[in-house]
Amino acid sequence: MLVSERKALLRLSERSRWRPEGPRGDRAARSLRTQRNLLEAFPPVAGRKVALYSAVRGEVGTDRIRDGYLATGSRLFYPRVAADGNLSFFPHGEGDGWEPGRFGVREPVVRDGSEGTRNGFDLVLVPGMAFDPLGRRLGKGYGYYDRFLSGLVPPAVVVGLAFFWQLVPEVPVEAWDVPVDAVVTDEGVIRVARDARVRT
């Protein structure tokens, strides 16, 4: 079976488990626990440059993380899909506005002529449909985050946020798929040694 076919099957399986009417009635509590675990494992630091995102339905929330980082003076950046089809990140602080972007994702309101950034982050938080113990990540299939992550310059630390049921034994990957350095869930933190990460 081709990798693309294996990915499609895994996405189908994961989408069925995202449904709020499913057996995950404690989703809100688990979301808060995941965010607390993130803040403990990667504590806010004044001046730290953090790439975050606005979670969509079914994902671990990010509002508690946002509040924690802003309260300590971290600099937050959120993505917008640029004209070239790639993600660019823009600063977004307390009271800054949002607008709907592609696929219903909230994006930061930016002034005309403002240019985003795609590098220089200390910490990058990413969503995913599934993760495995080697940090391999299954996205939604659009490639936005893989293109962005492939251009990141160290020492940026990349962390995936997920519910524990999004951890799977193996995520099928292709050459362009980029693994994360850690996965934070409601049940703990999985740190992946960089020399153990596998891309293909």
C-alpha positions in Angstrom: 0.0 0.0 0.0 1.3 3.5 -0.9 2.2 5.9 1.9 -0.4 8.3 0.7 -3.1 5.6 0.9 -1.9 4.7 4.5 -2.1 8.3 5.5 -5.6 8.6 4.0 -6.8 5.6 6.0 -5.2 7.0 9.2 -6.8 10.4 8.7 -10.2 8.7 8.2 -9.8 6.7 11.4 -8.7 9.8 13.4 -11.5 12.0 12.1 -14.0 9.5 13.4 -12.5 9.8 16.9 -12.6 13.7 16.8 -16.4 13.8 16.8 -17.5 15.5 20.0 -20.5 13.2 20.3 -18.1 10.3 20.7 -16.9 8.6 23.9 -14.8 11.6 24.9 -17.1 13.5 27.2 -14.1 14.7 29.2 -12.5 16.4 26.2 -12.6 19.9 27.8 -10.9 18.8 30.9 -8.3 16.8 29.0 -7.6 19.9 26.8 -6.9 22.0 29.9 -4.7 19.3 31.3 -2.7 19.2 28.0 -2.2 22.9 28.1 -1.1 22.8 31.7 1.4 20.1 30.8 2.7 22.2 28.0 3.2 25.2 30.2 5.0 23.1 32.8 7.3 21.3 30.3 8.0 24.5 28.3 7.5 27.3 30.8 6.9 30.9 29.6 9.9 33.1 29.5 9.9 36.9 28.9 11.0 37.8 25.4 10.7 34.2 24.1 9.5 34.1 20.5 6.7 31.5 20.2 4.7 30.4 17.2 1.3 29.3 18.3 -2.0 28.7 16.4 -5.7 29.1 17.1 -7.2 25.6 17.6 -10.2 24.4 15.7 -13.0 22.2 16.8 -11.7 18.7 17.8 -8.2 19.9 18.6 -6.6 20.6 22.0 -7.3 24.2 22.9 -4.6 26.8 23.0 -6.2 29.7 24.8 -4.7 28.7 28.2 -1.3 28.5 26.6 -1.8 31.9 25.1 -2.7 33.5 28.4 0.3 31.9 30.2 2.8 33.1 27.7 1.4 36.6 27.3 1.3 37.0 31.1 5.0 36.5 31.3 6.0 38.7 28.4 6.6 36.0 25.7 6.1 37.2 22.1 3.4 35.3 20.3 3.0 34.8 16.6 0.1 33.3 14.7 -0.1 32.0 11.2 -1.9 33.3 8.1 -1.8 31.5 4.7 0.1 33.9 2.5 -0.4 34.5 -1.2 2.2 32.0 -2.1 0.3 29.2 -0.3 2.7 29.1 2.7 2.3 30.1 6.3 3.6 33.4 7.5 3.4 34.3 11.2 2.4 37.6 12.6 2.7 39.1 16.1 -0.5 38.9 18.1 -0.9 40.3 21.6 -3.6 41.0 24.1 -6.6 42.7 22.5 -5.4 42.1 18.9 -8.2 41.1 16.5 -9.0 38.0 14.6 -10.6 37.2 11.3 -11.7 34.0 9.6 -9.1 32.4 7.4 -9.1 29.3 5.2 -11.0 26.3 6.5 -12.5 28.4 9.3 -9.3 28.9 11.1 -8.9 32.2 13.0 -6.1 34.3 11.7 -4.6 37.5 13.1 -5.8 40.7 11.6 -2.8 42.5 10.0 -2.3 45.9 8.5 -1.9 46.2 4.7 1.8 45.9 3.8 2.7 44.1 7.0 5.1 41.2 6.4 5.1 38.1 8.5 8.0 36.0 9.5 8.8 32.3 8.9 11.8 31.9 11.1 13.6 33.0 14.3 11.3 31.2 16.7 12.4 29.7 20.0 9.4 27.5 20.3 6.9 26.3 17.7 3.6 24.6 18.6 1.9 22.6 16.0 -1.4 20.8 15.6 -1.8 17.3 14.2 -4.3 14.5 13.6 -1.9 11.9 15.0 1.6 11.5 16.3 3.9 8.5 17.0 6.7 7.9 19.6 9.4 9.1 17.1 7.7 12.5 16.7 6.2 11.7 13.2 3.2 13.8 12.6 0.0 13.3 10.5 -1.4 16.6 9.4 -4.7 17.2 7.5 -3.0 16.7 4.1 -2.6 20.3 2.9 1.2 20.5 3.6 1.2 24.0 5.2 3.0 23.0 8.4 5.5 20.6 6.7 6.5 23.4 4.3 6.9 25.8 7.2 8.8 23.3 9.4 11.2 22.3 6.6 12.5 25.9 6.6 13.0 26.3 10.3 16.5 27.1 11.5 17.7 25.5 14.8 17.5 25.9 17.7 13.7 26.2 17.3 12.0 23.5 19.3 8.9 22.0 17.6 6.2 20.6 19.9 3.0 18.9 18.9 -0.2 19.2 20.9 -2.6 16.2 21.1 -5.0 14.2 23.1 -3.6 10.9 24.3 -5.8 9.0 21.9 -4.1 10.7 19.0 -0.9 8.8 19.7 -0.5 5.9 17.4 2.3 3.2 17.0 3.4 4.6 13.7 2.6 7.5 11.4 3.4 6.8 7.7 5.7 9.5 6.3 7.2 10.7 3.1 10.5 12.5 2.4 9.0 15.9 3.0 7.3 15.1 6.3 9.0 16.9 9.3 8.9 15.3 12.8 8.5 17.2 16.0 10.9 17.3 19.0 8.2 16.6 21.5 4.5 15.7 21.8 2.5 17.0 24.8 -0.8 15.2 25.7 -3.2 15.2 28.6 -1.2 12.2 29.9 2.3 13.6 29.7 5.2 14.6 27.5 7.1 12.5 24.9 10.5 14.0 24.1 12.1 12.8 20.9 15.9 12.8 20.6 16.8 14.6 17.4 19.1 11.8 16.3 16.3 9.3 16.8 13.8 11.2 14.6 13.0 9.6 11.3 11.7 11.4 8.3 11.3 8.6 5.8 
